[in-house]
Every structure is written in C-alpha cells, then in structure tokens.
Amino acid sequence: MNGKIRICISGAGIFGGHHAAKLAAHPRVEFTGVYDPEHPERAQALVTKHGGIAFDTREAMIASADAIIVASPASAHFRQAMDALEHGLHVLVEKPLATRLEDAQVMIAKAEEKGVILQVGHQERFVSGAIGLFDVPENPISIDARRIAPYSTRGTDVSVTLDLMTHDLDLMNMLAGGEADEVHSSIVMGPSGGIDDAKAVITYPGGMRATVHASRVAEDRQRHMRIEYPSGVVEIDFFNRSLVNGTPFALNDRFADEADAKDCLGAEVNAFVCGILDGESVPVCGVAGARALALALRVDKVA
C-alpha cells in the first residue's frame, strides 16, 4: 500500500493522548481524529493540539479511517474493536485484548475474515527486543517477575492481573515458547472492588517455572524480572531501564538508549503502520494477546 494510512483513536484518556501525539508526528499517517462519547471535551482538546476531528459518533469515526487505535478502558475493548473490524478496519488494541477469552477469539476470527491486522499493545515486547532477549539460544529455567505500584484508579475496571501482570505473562509465554501447563495463584481484593494484588506460580511443559507478582496497592513502584538460564542469570529493571547480565550472551546493557526501548509506544505505533502499509508481521498479534489473556484469567481463577 502506498501513501499514508488514515488512523483515528477511540478513547481520549491518558493513553489516547499519547497515541494522538505519535500518530500526528508519524510521516506515514494521516491522523483523522478522536472519538470519546464519555469525555468529548478531552477529544476536542486532543484534536485542537494534534489536528483531526473530535467525532460526534462512532460511525463518523469509522467512516473517516482505514485503521483505529482502541485506547479506551479495557472493559470496552471488545465492543469498540469489533465495530471497527466489522467495517474492515485494521485495529491496534491496547492491552488486554479483551476481558473474556471468548471475546478475544471472536475478534481474532473477525480480523482473519476481513483480512485486516489485529495488534495488541504489549509494549514490553519492544523493550525486551532491544535487550536481545528473544535472540538468546537457551530456554529459561525459571523466571521471577514483579510489577507493583501504589494505588491509582486508572485501569481498575479490570483486575491487576489484566492491567499490569499481563505484560509479564506475555513475555513468559514468549520466552517459554508455549502455553502454560499448571497455574497456582493467590488473589487479594482491594480498594478497587476487584483483584488488586495477585501472585502466581506457573509451570510450562518444557519445565520452566515462573513466579509472578502484580500489585496496585504497593508502597513503591517496581517492574523487575529475573531470568535464570542454564548459562547464567539476567536481571532486568524495566522501570529504571537497567540490566545485569550474568550470561555469556551478548545482551544489550545499554538498551535504554535504543529507540524501541526509549519510545516503546512509538515503536508499537510504527509496527502497526508498517504492518498495514508494508505487509510486515506485527510483533504482538491477536493470537499472542489472547494467550496472555487466557493465562491472566487462569491466575484470576475465572478460567
């Protein structure tokens, strides 16, 4: 496909604002605007800053675009993405792909039927790629991941597992090279009225054992992963962008300077654009997003 791709955004919250800035600056994108029926004033503020139209209806938004980014609360992902997919638009959905596995599967099937891209916004994939994790020639023996933060109302329409832990679950699936075998978890209800703290021990058919903890009622903020390989241990601080490499593999300890890590949201958007215009495979397709969702639901003991 030549020329520019017309992309709009559904949702004018924090992430919608970040996406608007990326789309408006992208040389291969015509940013057509934003739709947010709950907060039309936010949509107007975004288009005043970045261009485009603050749409009055979802139908008007869909008619103006070739592709859409769904940056709304997770509970709305399925309905909004399906509206676009049914009209033949390419769709980038921020994580999680959906809140029910059945809905995720319907989205994947619709994207295949229409021949369009369905991408999921697991941004840590780009950071991990900049580190070189996916090029390591060994499978991990174990992974320990911790992603905790103080309480915030953002994202509380879903569990902390779907909101935060999903990043680590996606990476675990990727590094293990398959789907989880057994899941043993403990969950704690919190001020959101839902699951605000979750811990799990996950085993994979190849023998890898993962322990993972996510919390949005912690005193501090951490995003840490420890990966043990037969040849040594790697420790990653995703929050402070640092790496300790105890393996013989040539991992990039200066990954924070790499474009994909420095601006992983920009990398995510660019991958979406290149997938549409150049036919490149997107890093996190709908199937991968559904696998992360399925594992998160098992942790939450609802699947």
Order of alpha helices (4+ residues) and beta strands (2+ residues): beta-alpha-beta-alpha-beta-alpha-beta-alpha-beta-alpha-beta-alpha-beta-alpha-beta-beta-beta-beta-beta-beta-alpha-alpha-alpha
